[in-house]
Amino acid sequence: MKSPSLAQTSGEVMPLNGLPNGLSRRSALGLAASALTGIAAPVHAQGTYPNRPVRVVIPVPAGSAFDAVIRPLGLRTQPVLGQPFLIDNKPGASLMLGTQFVARAAADGYTLLLANDVPFSILPALSMPMQFDPDRDFVPLSLLTQVSLALITSANFPANTLQEFIAYAKANPGKLSYGTGGVGGQHHVAMERLMARTGIDMLHVPYQGIAPAFNAFLAGDTNVMLAAIALPREHIKSGRLKALAFTGAQRHPNLANVPTFRESGFPDYVISAWFGMFAPSGTPMEITKRLSTTIWEAASTKEFTDSVLLPAGFDPYPSVPPEQFAAFIREDRRKWRESVAMINPKKLLP
């Protein structure tokens, strides 16, 4: 077994903490169960849940914003559940590969999914063919957090407000470009919606992930992008970049001087992504109830918000409790369908 690290490779199941070489799988799992708290793992009666580590499948590569949520969350749920979360990255096919894997997994509470709005809201809104049904094949456990986006440019871009940006883009049709993490993702649909709403025309440059898109933007290969504030925040502080507007319902504490799109004259332009936990459909109710309660109680605290979410650039706004999560997803999907309907379908083709 390879020595684990925070950056796992696709398909490898890794504990949240690193383990030394040479351990058997059984020893490794036993050690993982106790290492997060530094004490021996509790002894569970036969048949109680959970009596072994719980696999959390993440349908994107390691090192993403998903890690910034699940690792701190696991540190807080392990003492309550008595078992750790083991991370299993299964990227591919616009998050559909890992999502489909969990849809077909045993409904016993030992394989969960941490996903965002792409497979549950955006791909259905785009009418993408999927090998799973986001409503039928999953039990929503808990919404963890939401993240809104900042419209960013270089410091020397000839616009300092959203209105100035729109005016400049209109005066230079087709001359500006924007990067995203791929066709049909949140950043792409959100930017195309803005273009349709304002009548501006920019070239879309898709990359294999938001990190490469941001690096290309920093290098000057593209002119503008929408990004979660964790990516550009330090560059904004240093003066290398500037943020013109924020898609959240309220200003973000980490960019308190950046107005929202609402404040800038676009009251209907409120966009955020979300991250949530799911179990396969058919998982016993007593298990889903315990998971929902434990995850929600850990993720909804002020301590988690202040020490985990805000430093990572997530939104500080109150979340929705587990019993409202399914309705939240349906409403989110409706909003993305509304956005997609505003866009020329040819622009959403791969």
N, C-alpha and C positions, 0 to 999 in steps of 0.2 A: 504493500500500500504506500502510495506516495505521501510524503510529509505534507499535511494540510497547511493552507495559508488562507488569508482573507480573500484572495483572488482565486476562486476555484475554476477548474475547466469544466466545460459542458458535460453533464451527465455524471460527474463525480459527486457523491453525497458526502458533504463535509460538515463537521460540527461547527458551532459558532466560535469555539475556541480552538487554537492550534493544538495538535497532539504530536508527540515525538514519533520517530520511525520505529518500526519493529513491533508494533502492537498488533495483536490479533483483532479481527473485527469485533468480537465479543468484548474484549478488553477495552477497545477504543470506545465502544458505545457506553460501556459502564463508566469509564472515566469521563466521557462527555457529559453524562448525566449529573455529575457532581462538580465538575470543574468550574462551572459558571458561578457558583456561590462559594466555592472553596470548602465545602463540607461534604460529607458522605451523602449519597443520594438516599432519599427515604425508601423504606421497604414497603412495597405495595402488596396487598393481598391478591392472590391469583384471580384473574378475571376483572379486576378493577381497571378503570381507564384514567390516565394512560399508564401502562406498566412497561413501556419501552419508549425510546425517543420518537418524536413525531417529525416526519419529513415534510418540509415546506418547499414545494416546487415553485421556482421563479422562472418565468418564461422569457428571460432576457439574460445576456451574459453577466458574469460576476463584475462587481465594481460599479454598479449603477446606483441610481437613487433608491432602488428597492433595498439595497444593503443598508443604506442610512436609516431605514425604518425598521427592518426586521431584526437586525442584530441587537439594537438597544431594546426592542420589544421583547426579544427572547430572554434577555437578562432579567426582565421584570416578570415574565410569565413563568419561568422555570421554577422559582421557589413555590409558586402556587400549584402548578401542575405536577411538580415533582419530577419532570422529565424535560430535556432540552428540545429545542427546535434544531433539526439538521437541515442545512440548506442544500438544495439540489437544483442547480441551474440547467434549464433545458430550453435554450434559445432557438429561434427559427420561425420562419413563416409568419412574420408580423405578430408574434406572441402566440400563435395558434398551436404550435407544436407542444409546448409545455402545458397549455390549457387543455388541449385534447388528452394529453397523458393523464391528467388528474380526473377528467371526466370519465375515463375508463378504469380508474383505479378502484381498489376495494373500498367500499363504503364503511370503513371501520374506524375512522378518525385518525389513522396513522399516516395518511397522505393528504395534505392540504395544499391550497393554491394561494399564492400572493400575486395578485394581478392588478392592473390599472384599468382605465376605461377603454383601452383599445379593443380587447376581445369582447367586452360586455356592452359597449355603447357605440364605439366608432365603426368597427367593422360591420356590425348589424345595420348601422345607419347607411353604410356604403353598399349594403346588400352583397357583401362578400360571401362566397361559398365557404362554409365551415363544416367541419366534421363533428361538431358538437352544437348543442342548443344551450345558449347562455342562461336561459330561464329554466329549462327542464332538467339539465344535467348537473346543476349546482345548487347548494344551499348557501346563501349569503350569510357569513358569520358576523363580520364587523367591518365597518369603514374605519380605516386607520387615520387617514389625513387627506388633505387636498393641497394642490399646488397651482398657483396662478403664474402668469408669464409676464415678463417685461419686454417691451419693444426697445431693442438696443441698437445703437449705431456707434461708429468710431467717434472719438472726441472731436475730430476735425470735420465731421459731416456738417453740411451747411443748413442745419435745422436744429433747433433747441426745444421745440415743442411738437406735439402730435400734429397740430394744425399746420405748422411750418413744414413738417415732413410731408404731409399730404399735398401741400401746394407745390413743393419741390418735385415730388414724384409725378404729379400731373403735368408739370412743365417739362419733364424728361421721360416720356412714356417709353417703356421697354429698355431703358438704359440702366436701371438699378436691378440688383439681384438679391435674393434671399436664400439662405440655406436652411435645410431641415434634416431630421434624422431618417427621412424616407417618405415615399408617396403614401398618402392616406393616413398619416399619423396626426396627433393633436396639433403639432406645430404647422403642418401643411394645411390642414383644413381651416385652422384658425386664421392663418395669413390669407388664404384665398377668400375667406369670408370677409376679412377686412378690405381686401382689394375690390371685391364685388360691392361692398357697402359704400366705398369711397370713390369708385371709378378709376382707381390707379392701376397701372400695368407694370409688373415686375417679373423678372425671370426666376423661375424656381430651380434651385440646384439641390437635388436630394443626395444625401450621404448615407453611409451604412451606420447610422446611429447619431445621436445628438452630440456626442463628444467630438467625433470627427468634423461634424458641421460647425461646431463652435471653434475648433482649432483653425479651420479654414477661414472662418470669419475673422479671427484674430490676425491671421496672416494677410488679410485684405483681399481674399479671393471672392468674398461676397460683401455686400454693403450694409445689410440689415438682417436681423433675425428676431424671432420671439424665443425667449429662453426663460426657464425657471431661474430665479435670481441667485441661486447658489453658484451657478456657472460664472456669471459676469460680476458678481458683487465686489470682489477684491479689485478687479480691473476698473470698476466704476469709482471705487474709493481712491485709487491711484491716479485717476484722471485719464486713463487710456481709453475708456469707453464712457458712454453716457446713456442713460435710460430716459426715454421720452414719455412713456405711459405704461400703466400696469393694468392687467386684465382682471384683477380681483374686484370683489364687491367693495372692498375698502383698501386704503393704502396699507402697504406692508411696513411693519416697524423697522425692518432693515433698510428700507428705501423710503423713509418717511417724507422726503421732499419730492418724490415722484408722484404726480397725480394719476388717478385712475382714468380709464377710457371714459367712464361715466362723467367724471369731472371735466373731461376734455371735449364734451359735446356728443358722446356716443353712449347714451343711457342703456342701450340694448346690447352692448358689447361687453359682456361679463363671461369670462371663460376660465375654467380651471380643470386640471386633471385630478384624478383621485387614485388612491391605493386602498385595496381592501382584501380581506381574507375570505376564502371559500372552502367548503368541503364537498365531496361528491354527493350527488343526490342519493338518498337512501340511507345516509349515515344516521344512526339512531338518535332520536331527539334528545335523550339525556346527554349524549356526547356533544352534539352541536350546541346545546344550551350551555354546557360547562365551558366549551371553547369560546362561545360568543361573550359570555359574561367575563371570563378571565381576560380575554384580549381587549374588550372594551374598557374594563376597569383599569388596565395598564395604559392604554393609548389615549384615554380621554382626560388624564390628570393634568393639572397645571405644571407639575414637575416634568412630565414627559414633553409637554409643549415648550416649556422654557429651556430645558436642557437638551432636547433632541430636535424637535420640529423647527423651531425658530432659527437656531444656528445653521441648520441644513437648508434653510430657505423655504420651508413649507409654510402654508397659511396658518395663522393663529386663530382663525375663526372657530367657533363651536362646531363640532361634528354632529352627525346624526346617530342616534342610538341604534343598536342592532335590529330592533323590531321595525325600524323605518328604512333599513338599508335596501331592501328589495324595491320599495317604492321609489327611493332615491335613484336607483339604477334606471328604472323605467322612465323617470322624468329626465334624467341625464341623456338617455338614448333619444328621447323626443327632441331635446335641444340640439343634439348633433344632427339628427335628421333635418331639422329646420335649417341648420347651417349648410349641410350638404345640398339642400334644395336651392340654395342661393348661388351655387357654383356651377360653372360650365362642366358637365360630366367628363369632357375630354381632358380636363386638367387633373382629374383624379385617377386617370389610368396609369398603370405602372410604365 
